[in-house]
Amino acid sequence: FVLIGIGIVASLYSQAAQHLTSFEDQRPLPGAALVDQNGDIIKRLGTKTVYLPLGQTPQDLQNAVKSTERTTTITDRLARQILEPQGLWSRLQLAILPSVIERRYSERERLEVYLNNAYFGEGAYGAEAASQTYFAKSVDDIDLAQSALLAALSQNPDTASPFKNPDRAQQERNAILAQMQQDGYINSAQQEEAEASPIDPKRREPGYAHHFSDYLGGILIDELGEDRVFQGGLRVTTTL
């Protein structure tokens, strides 16, 4: 019975590790980034998934997400991103998956993977896509209040949506700010200033020069095909 138990655990661990490997292999490349002559992004075409190294993510956002770990850890949430359990066997795999993740990734790597795969609502996966969706700017340009809102959206993408319920979004954002202050990431003055920041419920299309971008997008699709344009990780320098 001991040998059988060891065999079952080994099998579960092996299959959980395979799920993690498949998750890594299936990471999509971002859509083509159209950049101007200064190297600034005009617009990104196609998929809303953009993978960013943790070093390009604001420290306030990292701390805000860490402050959401009151009920479930980032590792547990990451495990649920990787494996959606269907049946007893997959539930057992899910139970062992956090230990597989902790063996393979450091704490910083786990946070990076989570921030790049969390669902923030509005079809946006990952912090960069979420920042473009809700603030129409890159995630490295957001402030403390916006970081706290993204952290709230990563937990409750529907109820914390500034587009659907700005009052509830403000409540959930401020709850994150209060927790950040309690955890020692910010002081009371920073908390008060961020809480006073208004919630903007207006939808904005990310980027600028939209007609120009649409025109170039059509040319690229004709030349390269939709797959390479929308999921090929291309960087296209334009004449703008």
C-alpha positions as CSV (number, residue, x, y, z in Angstrom):
1,F,0.0,0.0,0.0
2,V,2.9,2.3,0.8
3,L,4.4,1.7,-2.7
4,I,1.0,2.2,-4.4
5,G,0.6,5.5,-2.5
6,I,4.1,6.6,-3.5
7,G,3.3,5.7,-7.1
8,I,0.1,7.7,-7.1
9,V,1.8,10.8,-5.7
10,A,4.6,10.5,-8.2
11,S,2.1,10.2,-11.0
12,L,0.2,13.2,-9.8
13,Y,3.4,15.2,-9.5
14,S,4.6,14.2,-13.0
15,Q,1.2,15.1,-14.6
16,A,1.0,18.4,-12.7
17,A,4.5,19.3,-13.9
18,Q,3.4,18.5,-17.5
19,H,0.5,20.9,-17.1
20,L,3.0,23.6,-16.1
21,T,5.3,22.8,-19.0
22,S,2.4,23.0,-21.5
23,F,1.4,26.3,-19.9
24,E,4.8,27.7,-20.6
25,D,5.0,26.4,-24.1
26,Q,1.6,27.8,-25.0
27,R,2.4,31.4,-24.0
28,P,1.2,33.5,-26.9
29,L,3.4,36.2,-28.5
30,P,1.9,39.7,-28.6
31,G,0.4,41.4,-31.6
32,A,2.6,43.6,-33.8
33,A,3.8,46.8,-32.0
34,L,3.7,49.8,-34.3
35,V,6.3,52.3,-33.2
36,D,7.0,55.9,-34.2
37,Q,10.4,57.4,-35.2
38,N,11.2,58.0,-31.5
39,G,10.7,54.3,-30.6
40,D,7.4,55.0,-28.8
41,I,4.5,52.5,-29.3
42,I,1.7,54.0,-31.4
43,K,-0.5,51.0,-31.1
44,R,-0.4,47.2,-30.7
45,L,-2.4,45.1,-33.1
46,G,-4.2,41.9,-32.4
47,T,-4.0,39.9,-29.2
48,K,-4.4,41.8,-25.9
49,T,-1.7,39.6,-24.2
50,V,1.6,41.2,-23.8
51,Y,4.3,39.6,-21.6
52,L,6.5,41.9,-19.6
53,P,9.5,41.1,-17.4
54,L,8.8,42.0,-13.7
55,G,11.5,44.7,-13.9
56,Q,9.2,46.6,-16.3
57,T,6.3,46.5,-13.9
58,P,5.8,49.3,-11.4
59,Q,6.8,48.4,-7.8
60,D,3.5,49.9,-6.6
61,L,1.6,47.3,-8.7
62,Q,3.7,44.5,-7.5
63,N,3.1,45.6,-3.9
64,A,-0.6,46.1,-4.5
65,V,-1.0,42.5,-5.8
66,K,1.0,41.2,-2.9
67,S,-1.5,42.9,-0.6
68,T,-4.3,40.9,-2.1
69,E,-3.0,37.7,-0.5
70,R,-5.4,37.8,2.4
71,T,-7.4,34.7,1.3
72,T,-5.4,33.0,-1.5
73,T,-1.7,33.2,-2.3
74,I,-0.4,34.2,-5.7
75,T,0.9,30.6,-6.1
76,D,-2.6,29.2,-5.6
77,R,-4.1,31.6,-8.1
78,L,-1.4,30.9,-10.6
79,A,-2.2,27.2,-10.2
80,R,-5.8,27.8,-11.1
81,Q,-4.7,29.8,-14.2
82,I,-2.7,26.8,-15.3
83,L,-5.2,24.0,-14.5
84,E,-9.0,24.1,-14.5
85,P,-10.0,21.0,-12.6
86,Q,-12.6,18.6,-14.2
87,G,-13.1,15.5,-12.1
88,L,-11.4,14.0,-9.0
89,W,-8.0,13.2,-10.7
90,S,-7.5,16.7,-12.0
91,R,-8.5,18.2,-8.6
92,L,-5.8,16.1,-7.0
93,Q,-3.3,17.4,-9.6
94,L,-4.4,20.9,-8.8
95,A,-3.8,20.2,-5.1
96,I,-0.2,19.3,-5.8
97,L,0.4,21.9,-8.5
98,P,1.4,24.8,-6.1
99,S,4.3,22.7,-4.8
100,V,5.4,22.1,-8.4
101,I,5.2,25.8,-9.1
102,E,7.2,26.7,-6.0
103,R,9.9,24.2,-7.0
104,R,10.2,25.6,-10.5
105,Y,9.8,29.3,-9.9
106,S,11.3,31.8,-7.4
107,E,8.9,34.2,-5.6
108,R,9.7,36.9,-8.1
109,E,9.2,34.6,-11.0
110,R,5.8,33.5,-9.7
111,L,4.8,37.1,-9.3
112,E,5.9,37.8,-12.9
113,V,4.1,34.9,-14.4
114,Y,0.9,35.8,-12.4
115,L,1.0,39.4,-13.5
116,N,1.3,38.4,-17.1
117,N,-1.5,35.9,-17.1
118,A,-4.1,37.2,-14.6
119,Y,-7.5,38.1,-16.2
120,F,-8.4,41.8,-15.5
121,G,-11.7,41.9,-17.4
122,E,-12.6,43.4,-20.8
123,G,-10.7,40.6,-22.5
124,A,-7.4,41.8,-21.1
125,Y,-4.9,39.2,-19.8
126,G,-1.8,40.5,-18.1
127,A,-1.0,43.8,-16.5
128,E,0.2,45.6,-19.7
129,A,-3.0,44.7,-21.6
130,A,-5.1,45.8,-18.6
131,S,-3.3,49.1,-18.3
132,Q,-3.9,49.8,-22.0
133,T,-7.5,48.8,-21.7
134,Y,-8.4,50.8,-18.6
135,F,-6.0,53.8,-18.8
136,A,-4.9,53.8,-22.5
137,K,-1.2,53.8,-21.5
138,S,1.6,51.4,-20.8
139,V,1.7,49.8,-17.4
140,D,5.1,51.4,-16.5
141,D,3.4,54.8,-16.6
142,I,0.6,54.1,-14.1
143,D,0.5,55.7,-10.6
144,L,-0.3,54.3,-7.2
145,A,-4.1,54.6,-7.4
146,Q,-4.1,53.0,-10.8
147,S,-1.9,50.2,-9.6
148,A,-4.3,49.5,-6.7
149,L,-7.2,49.4,-9.1
150,L,-5.5,46.9,-11.3
151,A,-4.8,44.7,-8.3
152,A,-8.5,44.9,-7.4
153,L,-9.4,44.0,-11.0
154,S,-7.1,41.0,-10.9
155,Q,-9.3,39.6,-8.1
156,N,-12.7,40.8,-9.2
157,P,-12.7,41.8,-12.9
158,D,-16.4,42.4,-13.0
159,T,-17.3,44.0,-9.7
160,A,-14.2,46.3,-9.7
161,S,-14.7,47.5,-13.3
162,P,-14.6,51.3,-13.5
163,F,-16.6,51.0,-16.7
164,K,-19.4,49.0,-15.2
165,N,-19.5,50.2,-11.6
166,P,-17.2,53.1,-10.8
167,D,-18.4,53.4,-7.2
168,R,-17.7,49.8,-6.4
169,A,-14.4,50.1,-8.3
170,Q,-13.4,53.0,-6.0
171,Q,-14.4,51.0,-2.9
172,E,-12.3,48.0,-3.9
173,R,-9.4,50.1,-5.0
174,N,-9.4,51.9,-1.7
175,A,-9.6,48.6,0.2
176,I,-6.3,47.6,-1.6
177,L,-4.7,50.9,-0.7
178,A,-5.7,50.5,3.0
179,Q,-4.2,47.0,3.0
180,M,-1.0,48.3,1.3
181,Q,-0.7,50.9,4.1
182,Q,-1.3,48.3,6.7
183,D,1.3,46.0,5.1
184,G,3.9,48.9,5.2
185,Y,4.2,49.4,1.4
186,I,2.9,53.0,1.6
187,N,2.4,55.6,4.3
188,S,-0.8,57.4,5.3
189,A,-0.2,60.4,3.2
190,Q,0.3,58.3,0.1
191,Q,-2.8,56.4,0.9
192,E,-4.9,59.5,1.3
193,E,-3.6,61.1,-1.9
194,A,-4.3,57.9,-3.9
195,E,-7.8,57.5,-2.4
196,A,-8.6,61.0,-3.5
197,S,-7.8,60.2,-7.1
198,P,-11.1,60.0,-9.1
199,I,-12.2,56.9,-10.9
200,D,-12.4,57.5,-14.7
201,P,-15.3,55.5,-16.2
202,K,-14.6,56.6,-19.8
203,R,-13.5,54.0,-22.3
204,R,-10.5,55.0,-24.4
205,E,-9.0,53.2,-27.3
206,P,-5.3,52.4,-26.5
207,G,-2.7,54.2,-28.6
208,Y,-3.0,57.1,-31.0
209,A,-3.1,57.8,-34.7
210,H,-5.8,55.2,-35.0
211,H,-6.6,55.7,-38.7
212,F,-2.9,55.5,-39.6
213,S,-2.6,52.3,-37.5
214,D,-5.6,50.7,-39.1
215,Y,-4.2,51.5,-42.5
216,L,-0.8,49.9,-41.7
217,G,-2.5,46.9,-40.1
218,G,-4.3,46.2,-43.4
219,I,-1.0,46.4,-45.3
220,L,0.7,44.1,-42.8
221,I,-2.1,41.5,-42.9
222,D,-2.0,41.5,-46.7
223,E,1.8,41.0,-46.7
224,L,2.3,38.7,-43.7
225,G,-1.1,37.1,-42.8
226,E,-3.2,37.5,-39.7
227,D,-1.3,35.0,-37.5
228,R,2.1,36.8,-37.8
229,V,0.5,40.3,-37.3
230,F,-1.8,39.4,-34.4
231,Q,0.4,36.8,-32.6
232,G,3.9,37.1,-34.1
233,G,5.6,39.4,-31.6
234,L,6.5,41.8,-34.4
235,R,7.9,45.3,-33.9
236,V,7.2,47.6,-36.8
237,T,9.0,51.0,-37.2
238,T,6.7,53.4,-39.0
239,T,7.3,56.8,-40.7
240,L,5.2,58.7,-38.1
